[in-house]
Amino acid sequence: MDKMKCMDKIPQGVFLVGTKMGNNYNFMTAAFVTQISFNPCSVGVSIANAHYTSELIKAEGYFSLMVLAEDQGLEAKKCGYLSGRKADKAKGMNYYLAEHNLPVIPNTTTTMICKVKKTIIYEDHTFFIAEIESGEYSEEEPMIYDSNIFFPSK
């Protein structure tokens, strides 16, 4: 049984996580995102321990979370293949600063500003449970993750 192929079949959206450290901004494409609670409205985001974004969230305690629209594939790919340690992924991106000076891009399906409430380290990932402090949404259709589009050589 190919466990990774099985996991690939779990339906997921495509998200951007925005973070900051001082005056440096970073975006990371994410797929491991879920709703946690309605009261308070909370989400969970699982990020590899080795990722720069994980380090920034642990340091700052906040992140922005964007549900990408169907036509935002270029943004997803730009922020998904390089590490923010090695490249300035915010450079050349159309973004603005929201609450807590967190970077967000326009025209997403949903944008949320999230405050970390709990951090759980599990094996190679950290699961951030965060309360949504504010958000906005549009009528755009969300992008659905398909590994054949993002990683065609798999």
PyRosetta script that sets phi, psi and omega in degrees:
from pyrosetta import init, pose_from_sequence

init()
pose = pose_from_sequence("MDKMKCMDKIPQGVFLVGTKMGNNYNFMTAAFVTQISFNPCSVGVSIANAHYTSELIKAEGYFSLMVLAEDQGLEAKKCGYLSGRKADKAKGMNYYLAEHNLPVIPNTTTTMICKVKKTIIYEDHTFFIAEIESGEYSEEEPMIYDSNIFFPSK")
pose.set_psi(1, 133.5)
pose.set_omega(1, 177.8)
pose.set_phi(2, -94.7)
pose.set_psi(2, 97.1)
pose.set_omega(2, -175.9)
pose.set_phi(3, -61.4)
pose.set_psi(3, -37.7)
pose.set_omega(3, -179.9)
pose.set_phi(4, -65.3)
pose.set_psi(4, -37.5)
pose.set_omega(4, 177.2)
pose.set_phi(5, -65.3)
pose.set_psi(5, -38.4)
pose.set_omega(5, 177.2)
pose.set_phi(6, -62.2)
pose.set_psi(6, -45.4)
pose.set_omega(6, 179.6)
pose.set_phi(7, -63.6)
pose.set_psi(7, -32.9)
pose.set_omega(7, 179.2)
pose.set_phi(8, -62.0)
pose.set_psi(8, -23.4)
pose.set_omega(8, -177.1)
pose.set_phi(9, -85.8)
pose.set_psi(9, -5.8)
pose.set_omega(9, 176.9)
pose.set_phi(10, -73.2)
pose.set_psi(10, 121.7)
pose.set_omega(10, -177.9)
pose.set_phi(11, -63.3)
pose.set_psi(11, 134.7)
pose.set_omega(11, -179.5)
pose.set_phi(12, -143.9)
pose.set_psi(12, 152.5)
pose.set_omega(12, 171.3)
pose.set_phi(13, -85.0)
pose.set_psi(13, -177.8)
pose.set_omega(13, 174.5)
pose.set_phi(14, -120.9)
pose.set_psi(14, 126.6)
pose.set_omega(14, -171.4)
pose.set_phi(15, -126.6)
pose.set_psi(15, 155.6)
pose.set_omega(15, 166.9)
pose.set_phi(16, -114.5)
pose.set_psi(16, 136.8)
pose.set_omega(16, 173.0)
pose.set_phi(17, -109.0)
pose.set_psi(17, 125.0)
pose.set_omega(17, 179.0)
pose.set_phi(18, -105.5)
pose.set_psi(18, 135.5)
pose.set_omega(18, 180.0)
pose.set_phi(19, -138.2)
pose.set_psi(19, 171.1)
pose.set_omega(19, 177.5)
pose.set_phi(20, -148.3)
pose.set_psi(20, 157.0)
pose.set_omega(20, 171.5)
pose.set_phi(21, -143.9)
pose.set_psi(21, 106.8)
pose.set_omega(21, -174.9)
pose.set_phi(22, 64.9)
pose.set_psi(22, -122.8)
pose.set_omega(22, 177.9)
pose.set_phi(23, -101.9)
pose.set_psi(23, 15.6)
pose.set_omega(23, 177.5)
pose.set_phi(24, -102.6)
pose.set_psi(24, 134.1)
pose.set_omega(24, -176.7)
pose.set_phi(25, -117.5)
pose.set_psi(25, 148.7)
pose.set_omega(25, -176.5)
pose.set_phi(26, -141.9)
pose.set_psi(26, 148.0)
pose.set_omega(26, 173.2)
pose.set_phi(27, -126.3)
pose.set_psi(27, 145.9)
pose.set_omega(27, 175.0)
pose.set_phi(28, -137.9)
pose.set_psi(28, 135.2)
pose.set_omega(28, 174.1)
pose.set_phi(29, -77.9)
pose.set_psi(29, 134.7)
pose.set_omega(29, -178.4)
pose.set_phi(30, -135.1)
pose.set_psi(30, 152.8)
pose.set_omega(30, 175.2)
pose.set_phi(31, -125.8)
pose.set_psi(31, -22.1)
pose.set_omega(31, -176.9)
pose.set_phi(32, -87.7)
pose.set_psi(32, 78.8)
pose.set_omega(32, -178.4)
pose.set_phi(33, -131.9)
pose.set_psi(33, 139.8)
pose.set_omega(33, 178.8)
pose.set_phi(34, -149.0)
pose.set_psi(34, 157.2)
pose.set_omega(34, 171.9)
pose.set_phi(35, -76.1)
pose.set_psi(35, 144.5)
pose.set_omega(35, -179.3)
pose.set_phi(36, -114.9)
pose.set_psi(36, -44.7)
pose.set_omega(36, -172.9)
pose.set_phi(37, -153.8)
pose.set_psi(37, 151.6)
pose.set_omega(37, 173.6)
pose.set_phi(38, -92.3)
pose.set_psi(38, -26.3)
pose.set_omega(38, -176.2)
pose.set_phi(39, -139.8)
pose.set_psi(39, 95.4)
pose.set_omega(39, 2.8)
pose.set_phi(40, -80.5)
pose.set_psi(40, 157.0)
pose.set_omega(40, 178.4)
pose.set_phi(41, -61.4)
pose.set_psi(41, 117.5)
pose.set_omega(41, -173.7)
pose.set_phi(42, -140.0)
pose.set_psi(42, 152.0)
pose.set_omega(42, 178.3)
pose.set_phi(43, -129.3)
pose.set_psi(43, 162.7)
pose.set_omega(43, 173.6)
pose.set_phi(44, -124.0)
pose.set_psi(44, 137.5)
pose.set_omega(44, 179.1)
pose.set_phi(45, -129.6)
pose.set_psi(45, 127.5)
pose.set_omega(45, 179.1)
pose.set_phi(46, -106.2)
pose.set_psi(46, 122.8)
pose.set_omega(46, -175.9)
pose.set_phi(47, -130.7)
pose.set_psi(47, 138.0)
pose.set_omega(47, 179.3)
pose.set_phi(48, -56.0)
pose.set_psi(48, 137.1)
pose.set_omega(48, -179.1)
pose.set_phi(49, -56.6)
pose.set_psi(49, -34.7)
pose.set_omega(49, -176.3)
pose.set_phi(50, -77.1)
pose.set_psi(50, -12.7)
pose.set_omega(50, -176.7)
pose.set_phi(51, -73.4)
pose.set_psi(51, 141.2)
pose.set_omega(51, 177.5)
pose.set_phi(52, -55.8)
pose.set_psi(52, -38.9)
pose.set_omega(52, -179.3)
pose.set_phi(53, -59.9)
pose.set_psi(53, -40.0)
pose.set_omega(53, 178.1)
pose.set_phi(54, -60.1)
pose.set_psi(54, -44.3)
pose.set_omega(54, 178.1)
pose.set_phi(55, -60.5)
pose.set_psi(55, -44.5)
pose.set_omega(55, -178.3)
pose.set_phi(56, -67.1)
pose.set_psi(56, -41.2)
pose.set_omega(56, 178.7)
pose.set_phi(57, -64.2)
pose.set_psi(57, -42.4)
pose.set_omega(57, 178.6)
pose.set_phi(58, -61.2)
pose.set_psi(58, -38.0)
pose.set_omega(58, -178.2)
pose.set_phi(59, -74.0)
pose.set_psi(59, -39.1)
pose.set_omega(59, -172.9)
pose.set_phi(60, -96.8)
pose.set_psi(60, -31.1)
pose.set_omega(60, -179.9)
pose.set_phi(61, 81.1)
pose.set_psi(61, 5.1)
pose.set_omega(61, 179.5)
pose.set_phi(62, -138.7)
pose.set_psi(62, 156.6)
pose.set_omega(62, 170.6)
pose.set_phi(63, -156.8)
pose.set_psi(63, 157.8)
pose.set_omega(63, 171.1)
pose.set_phi(64, -100.1)
pose.set_psi(64, 148.6)
pose.set_omega(64, -179.5)
pose.set_phi(65, -131.4)
pose.set_psi(65, 122.3)
pose.set_omega(65, -178.9)
pose.set_phi(66, -119.0)
pose.set_psi(66, 132.1)
pose.set_omega(66, 172.1)
pose.set_phi(67, -90.3)
pose.set_psi(67, 113.7)
pose.set_omega(67, -175.8)
pose.set_phi(68, -72.2)
pose.set_psi(68, 145.7)
pose.set_omega(68, 176.3)
pose.set_phi(69, -81.3)
pose.set_psi(69, 162.5)
pose.set_omega(69, -177.3)
pose.set_phi(70, -52.8)
pose.set_psi(70, -32.9)
pose.set_omega(70, -176.2)
pose.set_phi(71, -93.6)
pose.set_psi(71, 16.3)
pose.set_omega(71, -177.8)
pose.set_phi(72, -107.9)
pose.set_psi(72, 33.5)
pose.set_omega(72, 179.4)
pose.set_phi(73, -62.4)
pose.set_psi(73, -36.4)
pose.set_omega(73, 179.6)
pose.set_phi(74, -63.7)
pose.set_psi(74, -40.6)
pose.set_omega(74, 178.0)
pose.set_phi(75, -63.8)
pose.set_psi(75, -41.8)
pose.set_omega(75, 179.1)
pose.set_phi(76, -60.9)
pose.set_psi(76, -45.2)
pose.set_omega(76, -177.8)
pose.set_phi(77, -70.3)
pose.set_psi(77, -39.5)
pose.set_omega(77, -179.6)
pose.set_phi(78, -60.9)
pose.set_psi(78, -36.6)
pose.set_omega(78, -175.3)
pose.set_phi(79, -95.6)
pose.set_psi(79, 1.4)
pose.set_omega(79, -174.7)
pose.set_phi(80, -108.3)
pose.set_psi(80, -15.6)
pose.set_omega(80, -172.3)
pose.set_phi(81, -103.9)
pose.set_psi(81, -17.6)
pose.set_omega(81, -178.3)
pose.set_phi(82, -118.0)
pose.set_psi(82, 152.7)
pose.set_omega(82, 175.1)
pose.set_phi(83, -84.2)
pose.set_psi(83, 140.6)
pose.set_omega(83, 174.5)
pose.set_phi(84, -65.1)
pose.set_psi(84, -16.5)
pose.set_omega(84, 174.9)
pose.set_phi(85, -69.9)
pose.set_psi(85, -29.7)
pose.set_omega(85, -174.3)
pose.set_phi(86, -104.8)
pose.set_psi(86, -18.6)
pose.set_omega(86, -177.0)
pose.set_phi(87, -143.2)
pose.set_psi(87, 146.9)
pose.set_omega(87, 175.0)
pose.set_phi(88, -85.1)
pose.set_psi(88, 93.4)
pose.set_omega(88, -175.8)
pose.set_phi(89, -71.9)
pose.set_psi(89, -18.0)
pose.set_omega(89, 177.2)
pose.set_phi(90, -76.4)
pose.set_psi(90, -24.1)
pose.set_omega(90, -179.6)
pose.set_phi(91, -63.6)
pose.set_psi(91, 128.6)
pose.set_omega(91, 179.3)
pose.set_phi(92, 84.0)
pose.set_psi(92, -6.4)
pose.set_omega(92, 177.8)
pose.set_phi(93, -86.8)
pose.set_psi(93, 144.7)
pose.set_omega(93, 172.1)
pose.set_phi(94, -85.4)
pose.set_psi(94, 105.1)
pose.set_omega(94, -179.5)
pose.set_phi(95, -144.4)
pose.set_psi(95, 165.0)
pose.set_omega(95, 173.7)
pose.set_phi(96, -136.4)
pose.set_psi(96, 166.9)
pose.set_omega(96, -179.2)
pose.set_phi(97, -98.4)
pose.set_psi(97, 128.2)
pose.set_omega(97, 179.0)
pose.set_phi(98, -101.1)
pose.set_psi(98, -160.3)
pose.set_omega(98, 178.5)
pose.set_phi(99, -54.1)
pose.set_psi(99, 149.9)
pose.set_omega(99, -178.4)
pose.set_phi(100, 59.7)
pose.set_psi(100, 20.7)
pose.set_omega(100, -178.6)
pose.set_phi(101, 54.9)
pose.set_psi(101, 35.8)
pose.set_omega(101, 177.8)
pose.set_phi(102, -87.5)
pose.set_psi(102, 137.7)
pose.set_omega(102, -179.7)
pose.set_phi(103, -76.9)
pose.set_psi(103, 137.7)
pose.set_omega(103, 174.1)
pose.set_phi(104, -138.6)
pose.set_psi(104, 149.9)
pose.set_omega(104, 176.6)
pose.set_phi(105, -102.6)
pose.set_psi(105, 151.1)
pose.set_omega(105, -179.9)
pose.set_phi(106, -79.2)
pose.set_psi(106, 167.9)
pose.set_omega(106, 171.7)
pose.set_phi(107, 67.4)
pose.set_psi(107, 24.1)
pose.set_omega(107, 175.0)
pose.set_phi(108, -83.4)
pose.set_psi(108, 169.4)
pose.set_omega(108, 175.0)
pose.set_phi(109, -69.4)
pose.set_psi(109, -42.4)
pose.set_omega(109, 180.0)
pose.set_phi(110, -149.3)
pose.set_psi(110, 143.2)
pose.set_omega(110, 172.4)
pose.set_phi(111, -128.0)
pose.set_psi(111, 131.2)
pose.set_omega(111, -179.9)
pose.set_phi(112, -130.4)
pose.set_psi(112, 143.4)
pose.set_omega(112, 172.3)
pose.set_phi(113, -104.0)
pose.set_psi(113, 124.5)
pose.set_omega(113, -169.6)
pose.set_phi(114, -123.1)
pose.set_psi(114, 137.2)
pose.set_omega(114, 176.2)
pose.set_phi(115, -108.9)
pose.set_psi(115, 125.1)
pose.set_omega(115, -178.1)
pose.set_phi(116, -68.1)
pose.set_psi(116, 129.5)
pose.set_omega(116, 178.1)
pose.set_phi(117, -108.7)
pose.set_psi(117, -30.1)
pose.set_omega(117, -178.8)
pose.set_phi(118, -153.3)
pose.set_psi(118, 144.1)
pose.set_omega(118, 178.5)
pose.set_phi(119, -124.3)
pose.set_psi(119, 128.8)
pose.set_omega(119, 178.8)
pose.set_phi(120, -123.6)
pose.set_psi(120, 120.6)
pose.set_omega(120, 176.3)
pose.set_phi(121, -92.4)
pose.set_psi(121, 123.4)
pose.set_omega(121, 177.8)
pose.set_phi(122, -131.2)
pose.set_psi(122, 109.5)
pose.set_omega(122, 179.2)
pose.set_phi(123, 52.7)
pose.set_psi(123, -115.6)
pose.set_omega(123, -173.8)
pose.set_phi(124, -93.3)
pose.set_psi(124, 4.2)
pose.set_omega(124, -179.2)
pose.set_phi(125, -128.2)
pose.set_psi(125, 157.4)
pose.set_omega(125, 169.7)
pose.set_phi(126, -113.3)
pose.set_psi(126, 131.7)
pose.set_omega(126, 178.9)
pose.set_phi(127, -102.7)
pose.set_psi(127, 115.3)
pose.set_omega(127, 179.9)
pose.set_phi(128, -98.2)
pose.set_psi(128, 118.2)
pose.set_omega(128, 173.1)
pose.set_phi(129, -95.3)
pose.set_psi(129, 123.9)
pose.set_omega(129, -173.3)
pose.set_phi(130, -136.1)
pose.set_psi(130, 141.9)
pose.set_omega(130, 175.2)
pose.set_phi(131, -86.8)
pose.set_psi(131, 136.0)
pose.set_omega(131, 177.7)
pose.set_phi(132, -79.2)
pose.set_psi(132, 116.4)
pose.set_omega(132, 179.5)
pose.set_phi(133, -84.3)
pose.set_psi(133, -35.6)
pose.set_omega(133, 178.7)
pose.set_phi(134, -158.4)
pose.set_psi(134, 164.6)
pose.set_omega(134, 179.5)
pose.set_phi(135, -169.2)
pose.set_psi(135, 166.5)
pose.set_omega(135, 174.7)
pose.set_phi(136, -146.9)
pose.set_psi(136, 155.8)
pose.set_omega(136, -178.0)
pose.set_phi(137, -141.9)
pose.set_psi(137, 164.6)
pose.set_omega(137, 177.2)
pose.set_phi(138, -130.1)
pose.set_psi(138, -177.3)
pose.set_omega(138, 177.9)
pose.set_phi(139, -94.9)
pose.set_psi(139, 8.1)
pose.set_omega(139, 178.5)
pose.set_phi(140, -62.6)
pose.set_psi(140, 148.2)
pose.set_omega(140, 176.1)
pose.set_phi(141, -81.5)
pose.set_psi(141, 137.6)
pose.set_omega(141, -179.4)
pose.set_phi(142, -74.2)
pose.set_psi(142, 149.3)
pose.set_omega(142, 175.0)
pose.set_phi(143, -76.9)
pose.set_psi(143, 138.9)
pose.set_omega(143, 176.8)
pose.set_phi(144, -106.4)
pose.set_psi(144, 133.7)
pose.set_omega(144, -178.5)
pose.set_phi(145, -69.3)
pose.set_psi(145, 133.1)
pose.set_omega(145, 174.8)
pose.set_phi(146, -138.5)
pose.set_psi(146, 112.4)
pose.set_omega(146, -175.8)
pose.set_phi(147, -60.5)
pose.set_psi(147, -26.4)
pose.set_omega(147, 179.0)
pose.set_phi(148, -67.3)
pose.set_psi(148, -25.5)
pose.set_omega(148, 177.9)
pose.set_phi(149, -82.9)
pose.set_psi(149, -43.0)
pose.set_omega(149, -176.5)
pose.set_phi(150, -83.6)
pose.set_psi(150, -29.9)
pose.set_omega(150, -179.7)
pose.set_phi(151, -134.9)
pose.set_psi(151, 71.0)
pose.set_omega(151, -172.9)
pose.set_phi(152, -62.5)
pose.set_psi(152, -18.7)
pose.set_omega(152, -178.0)
pose.set_phi(153, -87.3)
pose.set_psi(153, -1.2)
pose.set_omega(153, -179.0)
pose.set_phi(154, -61.0)
pose.dump_pdb("model.pdb")
